[in-house]
């Protein structure tokens, strides 16, 4: 039980330190929606989503009022569509994306994830159709998010898929050139993708999940940063202990919301994702936590060590507060969604190469990074390969969500607004990776994958 002081401290976090629940995400299995007739399959998908998620937004809003806890996003994840659409003979899966979009609008959620394919060891005909459909699907919908898993520690990296995803990212941006290439912001390329991730754009409902689950993603960078102001100059042991205690309190709130939502909706409570997810709002930044630890600006030497400590302490504190921790769970470092990261890039302290080093110790990978519009598909594929290799070798999830912004170059910025924020265009290497990407095939799994 929390004592009176801890209750008041949590209230202060909510009121002054931008503590919130970042997302309540309902995962829905569509395994029983497959049909040889694409139109019938889409009708089943629409009806099932509306049936299960019809009250999701209403219940989340009731919980917000009851506990005075802001819930920023209400979302849905579904079984990867490449698995469901495989039964039909449609030449592409754009209509499936439109069905997801219509269902999301009907129930009032912010995003729906699961226009996805798992191709870490190879591609089926359905996987190829889905991947080829991604640019048009994301350009023609508002709330649909897409993800493709191109590697795992056990399988290695599918370099044919890596090469194709560079082209797909590029095409997504070009099809939405009038809006800053925004379609690419709804596409994530993964290695070791988790099946229970509540965060977009990478959420999908894995085949090992139940019929319907509620997964909750917490937030709280501002609360962690505020706690660290009380231990200025103290040894790192004390810093880690302070973060753990704060993460415990934040996670308990997430556990409460997950339990309440699942009971009200009559579905299974899934996991709590411990990730510290920043927003563009002042005071809600992971970069500011790293700076509070003592680096002058995020990206300075020492940043990776500070991030490693943060990520580890958040996990240790969170797992004591919830028996079911999952998803990504750690610290996010998206550039456009973090005011401190944006400032660090603008000061020249934070480069793409430094961000890549940081991803070796944090939750995900290169996230919401704007690249020059002239960046080639081969370069984007090489960036994906580098990031996936970090995940493969280190038994961790890594991902790439980059936007080659048409018509923009280094020194300019793109503004998306809302949670997507704004992003300065970051410099990429001018040296070519085209011959490397052209090899294709698979990069074998590392030796440490052989654990049986």
N, C-alpha and C positions, 0 to 999 in steps of 0.2 A: 504493500500500500504506500502511496505517496503521502508525506506529511504536509502540514499547512504551508510550510515554507516552499516546498517543491511545487505545490499547486499554484501558489502565487507567482513563483518563478516561471512556470509554464505560461500563465496568463500574460506575464510581461513579454515573454518571447513572442506570443501571438500579436500583442498590441504594438510593440516597439521594434522588434527584430525580424519582422517579415517571415515569421514561421508560418508554414502552411502545409497542407497536404497537396502535393503537386498533381497527383492523379489518382482517381479511382477507375480502374480498368476492368471491364468484364470480359473474360475470355470465354468464347463460345465454340464448341466443336461443331463443325459442319460435315462430319464424316458421313452422316446419314442423308446428306443433300446431293450426293453424286447421282447423276442421271445421264443416260445416253442421249437425251434431248437437252441441249443447252438451255433452252427457254424454260423447260420444267425445272432444271437444276437451279436456275436463277430465282424462279418463283419460290422454291423451297428455301433457298438461302435468305431471301428477303423476309419470308414469313417467320423463319426461325429466329432471326436477329430481332425483329420487331416483337415477337412473343417473349423472348427472354429479357431483352433490354428496354422494353417499353416503359418501365418505371425506374430505370437506372438514374436518370437525371433528377427526378422528383425525390427519390430516396436520398441521394447525395445532398440535395438542397435541404431536406429535413434534418439531416445530420449536421450540416453547417449551422443551422439555426439552433438546434438542441444544444450543441457543445460550443457554439461560437468559434468554430474552426473553419477557416477558409479552405475550400476544396477548389483548386484552380481549374482543373480539367476533368471532364468525364469522358471516358474513351472505351472503345471496344477493340478486342483482338480476336481474330478468327483463324481457323485451320488454314495453313498455306493453300492458296487457291489453286496452285499447280496440281495439288493432290486431288482436289475435288473436281476441277474442270477436266481432268484427264479422261474421264469416262465419256465425254461428249466429243463430237466431231468438228466443233467450231474451229475456224482457221486462225482465230486470235481470241484473246480473252478480254478485250476492251469492254464488252458488254457486262462482263462479270464485275469489273471495277465500277461501272456505272451503277450496277445493282447495289454494291456495297455503299456507294455514295448516297443513293436514294434512301437506303435503310438508315444510315447514319443521320441524315437530315430528318427523317421521320421521327426518330427517338430523341433527337436533339443533342447528340454527343458532339464533341469538338473534332475528334479524329477517329478513324477506324483503320487498324493495321491488319495485315495478313495477305495483301496482294504480293505473295512471297513465293520463293522457290529455294529448295535446299539442294545445292549442286556441288557439295564439297568433294564428291568422288566421281561425278559424271552427271550428264544431263539426259533426262528422258525427253521424248517428243513434247510432252506437256510442259516441262521446264523451259524448253526452247521457245515454245509459243508464249509462255508467260513473260519471259525476259524480253522478247521482242515486242511485247505489247506495252511494256512499262512506260516508255516516253509518252505515247498517245494517251494511255490510261491516266497518268498523273496530270497531263496537260488538260484533259477534258473533265477532270473531277476536282472537287474542292477539299474533301475531307479524307480521301484515301491515301494511305501511306504504304510504301513498298520496301521490302528487304530481300536480299539474296545472300545466302551463306555459301561462301566459296572455299572454305577450308576448315579443318579441325586438326587438333593435335593427333588424333588417331588416324586420320585419312591423308594428311598433308594438304597441299594447296592445288586446286584445280586451275591451272594457269590458262587454259582455254577460256574458262569462265571469267577469270581476271581480265583477260584481254577484251572480252566482250563487254564487261561492265564499264570499262573506260569509255567505250563508244556509247553505251547507253546513258551514262551520266552526261556526256557531252550533248547527246541528242535531247535529253530532258531539258537542259538549260536553253538550247537553241529554240525549242518549241515554245518556250515561255520567255523569250528574249524581251518582250515588252514589259515584263513584270520582274526583271532582274534575274531571270533563270530560275524562278521559284520552284519549279517542278523538281529540280535536283535536290532541294531542301527536304523533300518528302521521300527520299530514297537513301537507304543505308546498305552498305556492303559489309558483311560480317565475316569474321572467323570465330569459331566456337560460339555461335549464337545461342543464347539461353531460350528455353521454350516457355518461360513464364515472365518475360520482361514486360512490365506495364508501361514503359516509356516509348514514345514515338520519336522517330519514325520506324523503329525496329521491332515493334511488338508484333508477335503472332502467337496463336494458341497451338502449342506443340502437340504432336501426336501422342505423347505420353501423358497429357493432361486429361482431366475429367470432362464430363459433359459441359459443365458451366462453372466458372470459378470467378472469385473477386480477388484481384491483386491490387495492392496499394503502393504507390510510390511517394515517399516522404520528401521533404526539402529541408531547409534550415541553414544555409550558409551564413546568414546574418546572425543567427543565434550562436553559432560556433565562433564567429569572429568576435562577437560581444563578450563571450566567455573568456576568450584569450586575452582581452584587454586587461583582465584582472590578474594575469600571471606574467606581465611584462618582465623580461629579464630573468625569469625563472628557468631552471634547467629543462631540457626536453622531456625528461621523465614526467615533470609536472604538466607540461604542455599536453603530452599524450593522455595523462590521467584526466585532465580537464575536458578534452575532446570526447573521451570515452563516456564520461558522465553526461555530457550534453547530448551525445548521440543516443544514449539510453533513454533519456526523457523524450526526445523527438520520436524515437521508434515506438515507445509505449503509446503515444498519441496515434501513430499509424496503425498499430495493432488494434486499438479501440475502434477506429473507423472501419477497419476491415471486418471485425467481428460484427459490428452493428449493421453494416451494409449487407453482409451475407445473410444475416438472420432476417432482415426486413425483406430481402429479395427472394429468400428461400433457396439459395444456392450455396455451394461450398466456399468457405474462406480459403483462399490460396496462400499467397506469400506477401510479405512486406519487403519492398526493395529499399535498401538503406541509403540509396544514392543522394548525395548533396547536389541538388540540381539548381544552378543559378538562374537568374533572370536578368534582363537589362536594367532593372530598377537599381537605383543607388542603394547600397547596403545589403545587397543580395548576391554577393560575388564570392566565388571560390578563390579568385586571384587575391582578393583582399585578406583572406585567411592566411595565405602564404606570405603576404607582406607583413601581416601582424606577427608572424613567426620571426621576422627579421630581415628578409630579403627586401632591398629597396623597392624593387618593382618585379612583378612576375616575369620570369625569363632570365633573371640574373643568376649567376652561379649559386647553387644551393637550393634552387627552386625544385629540382627533381627530388632531392632528399626531403624537403618540407612536404611535398605532395605525397611521398611514400609514407611518411609518418601520419599524415592526415587520413589517408585511405585506410591504413591499418587500424588506427584508433577508432574510426567510425565503425568499421566491421566489428571490432571487439566490443564496443559499447552496445551496438545494435543487437548482436546475437544473444546478449543477456536479457534483452527486452522482448524478444519474440522467438517462439519455437520454430517458426517457419519463415526463414529469411531466404530470399532468392533474387531472381532477376539479375541486375548488374551489380548493385550494392557497393558503393564506394563514393568517389568524387568525380563529377563531370567537369570537363574543361572545354565547353563549346565557346568559340571565339565570339560569335555575334550575339550570344545570349548572356554574356558576362561583361559588365561595364569595366571591370578591372582588366580583363583580358584584352578588350578593345583598346584601352588606354596603353597597355603594354606594347601592343603591336604598333600603335601610332608613335610611340616613343622610340621604336627600333629595338626594344629589349627582347621581344618575343618573335622568333622566326618559326617557319614550318619545321625546320630540323629540330629545334628545341622542343616544340610541341610533340614531335614524334618520340623524342627521348622521354618526355613526361608520360606518354601513354604506356610505357613499359611498366609503370607503377600505379596507374590509376584504373578507373573502372572500365573505360571504353576505349576511345581512340581519337582520331582526327575528326572533330565534330563542328559543323556549321562554319566551315572555313571558305571564304570567298577567294577564288583564284582568278588571274587574268583570263579574259574571254578567249585569248589566243592559245591558251594551254591545250596541248594536243591530247587526243584520246590515249595515246601510248604513255604519255607522262602521267595521266590520271591512273591508268592501269598499274604503272610502276609504283605510284604512291600507295595504291591498294595492296600491292604485293608486299611492299615493305612493312606496312602496318599488320597485314595478316601473318607475316612471318614472326613478328613479335608475339602475337597471340598464340600461334602454333607452338613455338618453342617454349613459351612460358606457361602453358596450360591455362590461358586466360582468354576472356572475350576481348577482341579488338574490333574496331569498325571504322569505316570511312564515310563521312557525309560532307562532300565538298561541292562547291558550286562554281563552275567556270562561267563567270558573269559576262554575257555577250556585250561587247563594246566597252568594257571596263579594263583598266590596267592599274599597275602598282601606283599608289599615290591617290587613287580614287576610292570611293566607298559605295556600297549598295545598302539601301534602307528597306527593310521589310516591315518593321513595326510589330507591335504586340510582343509575344514571347520570342519571336525570331530576331528582334532587335535590328541592329545595323552591323555591317562588317566592312572593315578596311580590306582592300584587295592585297593579298599577301604574295610576296615574291616566290617563284618556283625556279628550280634550276633550269638553265637554258640548254644544258647538255642533254643529248637524246638518249632515250631508253628503248627506242623502237626495235632494235635488233634483239634485245633481251626479251621483250614482250612477244615478239614474233615467233619465238621458239615453241611456245605452246606446251602441251603435255601436262605432267603433274610434278610438282616438287614433292619428293617423298616425305613421309612422316618422320619426325626426329626419333632418335633411338629411345629417348625417355618416354615415348608413347607405348613402348612394349612392356606393359606392367602385369599382364596375366601370368 
